[in-house]
Amino acid sequence: FVVKGKEHEETHNPETAAVEKSGGKILFGSGDISFSSVDLMKREWKELDPSTIRKPFDFLSRHKLGTKELIAVLDRMRKLKVCVIGDIIVDEYIACDPLGMSQEDPTIVVTPVSQEKFIGGAGIVAAHARGLGAEVRFFSVIGKDETAKYARQVIDRYGIETRTYEDESRPTSLKQRFRAGQKTLLRVSHLRQHAINGELRKKMTRDIMNVLNDTDLLLFADFNYGCLPQLLVDDIVAECSRKGIMMAADSQSSSQTGDISRFQSMMLVTPTEREARLAVRDFDSGLVVLAEKLKEKSRARNVVITLGAEGMLIHAEINEGNDRLTDRLPALNSAPKDVAGAGDSLLTCASMALAVGADIWQSVYLGSLAAACQVGRLGNIPLTPDDLRAEI
């Protein structure tokens, strides 16, 4: 292609014959902003700026965290066998050019110029675990639609052993984000939140039970879209407890229905402050009291309450459960591009670290580094050991 200014469109262009003879084409344009917008979006999707990630040296010093030990934890993760259960979501990012304000009503008008899809929800939890080297089995529910086909293709490409169950009463969950100028203007969610039926639940439970003998770590990634009814959760938790399989959970609440405490006896739970308060029905107490109440109600061994830009509070079990210690870890990325998926990367990496024998402080630090890498890019991109090694 040869691109010339719009002013040349109605004039004689002597290079036309040579360009067309070689199979090319002349385009006339005025430097439309859409080209730069698309380029900007693609850079956001792929690039992580390491300068935005800041080390919490006081935290590292307090808990005597060294580079050699952290790298060793990462290396051991490759031996894990992980089972992930939860709601699969497809995230679609639509890059737009803002055209201005509507003259009919106070509405922003945009035109879409590019779109990109990513696997989200429990799917990205499984992808992170696989990216960090683990052998992964993934169980989820999908609809019978094009979004489901896309999800299957991507998960297969990541090398994850997947069992998906079609439910014609729901679409595959799709979340669209319309963005302009590096900001999200609007989110549209295509989903249903009713629980799966009894027949499907029994089939899922049976298939999950069949792989537990070959599982080191089980992760519940609950988005409250119906994939994890309580009977299924209770049956799986009971069997994992009997077999001594480590479990961890995150339950995201976009409404008043979420309850992280329904996942009993987890090694780790990672709710937001709001999700923790919903679970214990306490909207007044301080964070330490809140964490202790959630620990007692859920019987979790370690509670990490995420606080967005303020980082996280860690309420840890030490001395074989006889004592508890609380500490704060600040957010490590000072300039996040997209906070979606931060909790998924934290849950995955921290749980895997615990499963290979790391202590809670090593684990939450690695999980926080994983979240810092995740929010430094646009969209869900599976983590790799190299991502974390570079930051360690």
C-alpha positions in Angstrom: 0.0 0.0 0.0 1.0 3.6 -0.7 -0.7 6.1 1.6 -1.0 9.8 0.5 -2.8 12.7 1.9 -6.5 13.3 1.2 -5.7 16.4 -0.8 -4.1 14.1 -3.5 -7.2 12.1 -4.2 -8.6 14.3 -6.9 -5.3 15.1 -8.6 -2.9 13.2 -10.9 -0.7 10.7 -9.1 2.2 9.7 -11.4 3.1 6.6 -9.3 -0.3 5.0 -9.8 0.7 2.8 -12.7 3.8 1.5 -11.0 2.0 0.7 -7.8 -0.9 -1.1 -9.5 1.5 -3.0 -11.8 3.2 -4.5 -8.8 -0.2 -5.5 -7.3 -0.3 -2.6 -4.9 -2.9 0.0 -4.1 -2.9 3.8 -3.3 -4.9 4.9 -0.3 -5.8 8.5 0.5 -6.4 9.5 4.1 -6.0 12.3 6.6 -4.2 10.5 9.3 -7.3 9.0 11.0 -6.9 8.6 14.7 -8.1 5.0 14.5 -4.7 3.8 13.4 -3.0 5.2 16.5 -5.8 3.9 18.7 -5.5 0.4 17.5 -1.7 0.5 17.8 -2.0 1.8 21.4 -4.4 -1.0 22.3 -2.1 -3.6 20.9 0.8 -2.3 22.9 -1.4 -2.3 26.0 -2.3 -5.9 25.5 1.2 -7.1 25.2 3.6 -4.8 27.0 4.4 -4.8 30.7 6.4 -1.8 32.0 8.7 -3.2 34.7 9.4 0.3 36.0 5.9 0.5 37.4 6.5 -2.5 39.8 7.9 -1.4 43.1 9.6 -3.8 45.6 8.2 -3.7 49.2 11.7 -3.8 50.9 10.3 -3.5 54.4 8.0 -6.5 53.9 10.9 -8.6 52.3 13.1 -7.7 55.3 10.5 -8.4 57.9 9.9 -11.9 56.6 13.5 -12.6 55.4 12.4 -13.3 51.8 15.4 -13.9 49.6 15.7 -14.2 45.8 17.2 -17.7 45.9 14.4 -19.1 48.0 11.7 -17.5 45.9 13.2 -18.8 42.6 13.3 -22.3 44.1 9.6 -22.1 45.0 8.8 -21.1 41.3 10.9 -24.1 40.1 9.0 -26.5 42.3 5.6 -25.4 40.9 6.3 -27.3 37.7 5.8 -30.6 39.5 2.3 -29.8 40.7 -1.0 -31.4 39.5 -3.7 -28.8 39.8 -7.5 -29.2 39.5 -9.5 -26.0 38.8 -13.3 -25.8 39.1 -15.4 -22.8 38.3 -17.2 -20.4 35.9 -15.5 -19.8 32.6 -15.8 -16.3 31.2 -14.7 -14.7 27.9 -13.5 -11.1 28.2 -13.8 -9.0 25.0 -12.1 -5.6 24.8 -13.5 -3.3 22.1 -11.2 -0.3 21.3 -13.3 2.7 20.3 -12.7 6.2 18.9 -14.8 8.8 20.7 -16.9 10.9 18.3 -18.3 13.3 20.8 -21.5 14.0 22.6 -24.9 13.1 21.1 -26.9 16.2 20.2 -30.2 14.4 21.1 -29.3 13.4 24.7 -26.2 13.5 27.0 -24.7 10.3 25.6 -21.1 9.7 24.6 -20.9 8.5 21.0 -18.0 6.1 19.9 -17.1 4.0 16.9 -15.4 0.6 17.4 -12.1 0.2 15.6 -10.7 -3.1 17.0 -11.6 -5.9 19.3 -9.6 -8.6 21.2 -10.8 -11.6 23.2 -9.3 -13.3 26.2 -10.1 -16.2 28.5 -11.2 -15.0 32.0 -12.9 -16.4 35.1 -11.8 -19.8 36.1 -10.4 -20.3 32.7 -7.6 -17.8 33.3 -6.9 -19.4 36.7 -6.3 -22.7 34.9 -4.2 -20.9 32.3 -2.1 -19.2 34.9 -1.5 -22.6 36.6 -0.5 -24.2 33.3 1.7 -21.2 32.4 3.6 -21.6 35.6 4.3 -25.2 34.7 1.7 -27.3 36.5 -0.3 -30.1 35.0 -3.9 -28.8 35.0 -7.3 -30.3 34.8 -10.2 -27.9 34.4 -13.9 -28.4 34.9 -16.5 -25.8 33.9 -20.0 -25.2 32.4 -20.5 -23.5 29.0 -23.4 -22.7 26.7 -24.0 -24.0 23.2 -22.7 -21.0 21.2 -19.8 -19.4 19.4 -18.3 -18.0 22.6 -18.0 -21.6 23.8 -16.2 -22.6 20.7 -13.7 -19.8 21.2 -13.2 -20.7 24.8 -12.5 -24.4 24.0 -10.0 -23.4 21.3 -8.0 -21.1 23.5 -7.9 -23.5 26.5 -6.8 -26.4 24.2 -4.1 -24.2 22.9 -2.8 -23.6 26.4 -2.4 -27.4 26.9 -5.0 -27.7 29.6 -6.9 -31.0 30.1 -10.5 -29.7 30.0 -13.9 -31.1 30.7 -16.7 -28.7 29.8 -20.5 -29.4 30.3 -23.0 -27.8 27.9 -26.0 -26.2 29.5 -28.5 -25.0 27.0 -30.3 -22.9 29.6 -27.4 -20.4 29.7 -25.0 -18.6 27.3 -21.3 -18.9 27.8 -20.5 -15.9 30.0 -19.2 -13.0 27.9 -18.1 -9.7 29.3 -17.5 -6.8 26.9 -15.5 -3.8 27.8 -15.7 -0.7 25.6 -12.5 1.4 25.9 -11.3 4.7 24.5 -8.2 6.7 25.4 -7.0 4.0 27.8 -10.2 4.2 29.8 -13.1 1.8 30.1 -16.3 3.5 29.1 -18.8 0.7 29.5 -19.0 -3.0 30.5 -21.7 -5.3 29.1 -22.2 -8.8 30.6 -24.0 -11.6 28.7 -24.7 -14.3 31.3 -27.1 -16.2 33.5 -26.7 -16.8 37.2 -29.0 -19.7 38.0 -27.5 -22.9 39.4 -26.9 -25.9 37.1 -29.5 -28.7 37.4 -29.1 -31.8 39.5 -28.3 -34.1 36.7 -25.4 -31.9 35.5 -24.2 -31.4 39.1 -24.0 -35.1 39.7 -22.1 -35.7 36.4 -19.6 -33.0 37.3 -19.1 -34.3 40.8 -18.5 -37.8 39.6 -15.9 -36.7 37.0 -14.1 -34.5 39.5 -14.0 -37.3 42.1 -12.3 -39.5 39.5 -9.2 -37.2 39.2 -8.7 -36.4 42.9 -6.3 -39.3 43.4 -3.9 -37.6 41.0 -4.3 -34.1 42.3 -2.0 -32.0 44.6 -4.0 -28.8 44.7 -7.7 -28.0 44.0 -8.8 -24.4 43.3 -12.4 -23.1 43.4 -12.8 -20.1 41.2 -16.3 -19.0 41.9 -18.0 -16.1 40.1 -21.5 -17.0 41.4 -22.8 -17.8 37.9 -24.2 -21.2 38.9 -21.3 -23.5 38.1 -20.6 -24.3 41.8 -23.9 -25.2 43.6 -23.4 -25.8 47.4 -24.0 -29.6 47.1 -21.2 -29.9 44.6 -18.9 -27.8 46.7 -19.6 -29.8 49.9 -19.1 -33.1 48.2 -15.8 -32.1 46.7 -14.5 -30.4 49.9 -15.4 -33.5 52.0 -13.5 -35.8 49.6 -10.5 -33.5 49.3 -10.3 -33.3 53.1 -10.5 -37.1 53.4 -7.6 -37.5 50.9 -5.5 -34.6 52.3 -5.6 -32.5 49.1 -4.8 -28.8 49.6 -7.7 -26.5 48.6 -8.0 -22.7 48.0 -10.9 -20.5 46.9 -11.9 -17.2 45.7 -15.6 -16.2 45.4 -16.3 -13.0 43.5 -19.4 -11.1 44.4 -20.9 -8.7 41.9 -24.2 -8.7 43.8 -25.3 -9.5 47.4 -25.3 -13.2 46.7 -21.6 -14.1 47.0 -20.3 -15.9 50.1 -16.6 -16.9 50.4 -17.3 -18.6 53.7 -19.3 -21.4 51.9 -15.9 -22.8 51.0 -15.0 -24.5 54.2 -11.5 -25.6 55.4 -9.5 -23.9 52.7 -5.7 -23.4 53.0 -6.2 -20.0 51.5 -9.1 -17.6 50.7 -8.6 -14.3 48.9 -11.7 -12.2 49.1 -11.9 -8.4 48.6 -12.9 -6.4 51.6 -16.5 -6.1 50.3 -16.7 -9.9 49.8 -15.3 -10.5 53.3 -17.9 -8.2 54.8 -20.7 -9.8 52.9 -19.7 -13.2 54.1 -19.7 -12.3 57.8 -22.4 -9.6 57.6 -20.1 -7.1 59.3 -19.8 -3.6 57.7 -18.3 -1.8 60.7 -15.3 -3.7 62.2 -11.7 -3.0 61.3 -9.8 -5.2 58.9 -8.1 -7.4 61.5 -11.3 -8.2 63.3 -13.0 -8.8 59.9 -10.3 -11.2 58.9 -10.5 -13.1 62.2 -14.3 -13.4 61.9 -14.0 -14.7 58.3 -11.4 -17.2 59.4 -13.6 -18.5 62.2 -16.7 -18.8 60.0 -14.9 -20.4 57.0 -12.3 -22.4 59.0 -9.7 -21.2 56.5 -6.1 -21.4 57.6 -5.0 -18.2 55.9 -7.1 -15.2 54.9 -5.9 -12.6 52.4 -8.2 -9.6 52.1 -7.4 -7.7 48.9 -7.8 -3.9 49.1 -7.3 -2.7 45.5 -4.8 0.1 45.3 -4.1 -0.2 49.0 -2.7 -3.7 48.5 -3.7 -6.5 50.9 -4.0 -7.6 54.5 -2.6 -11.1 55.3 -4.1 -12.9 58.3 -1.9 -16.0 58.6 -1.9 -19.2 60.6 1.6 -19.8 62.2 3.1 -22.3 64.7 0.9 -25.1 63.4 -2.3 -23.1 64.0 -1.6 -22.1 67.5 -1.0 -18.4 66.7 -2.0 -15.9 64.1 -0.1 -13.0 62.6 -1.4 -10.1 60.6 0.6 -8.0 58.1 0.0 -5.6 55.3 1.5 -5.8 51.8 1.1 -2.7 49.5 0.0 -2.9 45.9 3.2 -3.5 43.9 2.1 -1.9 40.5 2.0 1.8 40.8 0.4 2.3 37.3 -2.1 -0.5 36.6 -3.6 -0.6 33.1 -6.4 -3.1 33.8 -7.3 -4.4 37.3 -9.5 -7.2 35.9 -7.9 -10.6 36.7 -5.6 -9.4 39.6 -7.4 -11.6 42.1 -7.2 -14.7 39.8 -3.5 -14.4 39.4 -3.0 -13.8 43.2 -5.1 -16.9 44.0 -3.3 -19.1 41.5 0.3 -18.2 42.3 -0.1 -17.9 46.0 -1.9 -21.3 46.3 0.6 -23.1 44.1 3.4 -21.7 46.3 1.7 -23.0 49.4 1.2 -26.4 47.7 5.0 -26.8 47.1 5.9 -26.0 50.7 6.4 -22.2 50.7 5.4 -20.3 53.8 2.5 -17.9 53.7 4.8 -14.8 53.4 6.7 -16.2 50.4 3.4 -17.3 48.9 1.5 -14.0 49.2 4.6 -12.1 47.9 4.8 -14.3 44.8 1.0 -13.9 44.4 1.2 -10.2 44.7 4.0 -10.1 42.1 1.8 -12.2 39.8 -1.0 -9.7 40.3 1.3 -6.8 39.6 2.4 -8.4 36.3 -1.3 -9.1 35.4 -2.6 -5.6 35.9 0.4 -4.1 34.0 -1.1 -5.5 30.8 -4.6 -5.2 29.2 -6.6 -8.4 29.2 -5.8 -11.8 30.7 -2.5 -13.2 29.5 -1.3 -16.4 31.2 1.7 -15.9 33.6 5.0 -17.6 33.0 7.9 -18.3 35.4 10.0 -15.8 33.4 7.5 -13.0 34.2 8.0 -13.6 37.9 11.7 -14.3 37.7 12.3 -11.0 36.1 10.5 -9.1 38.9 12.0 -11.2 41.7 
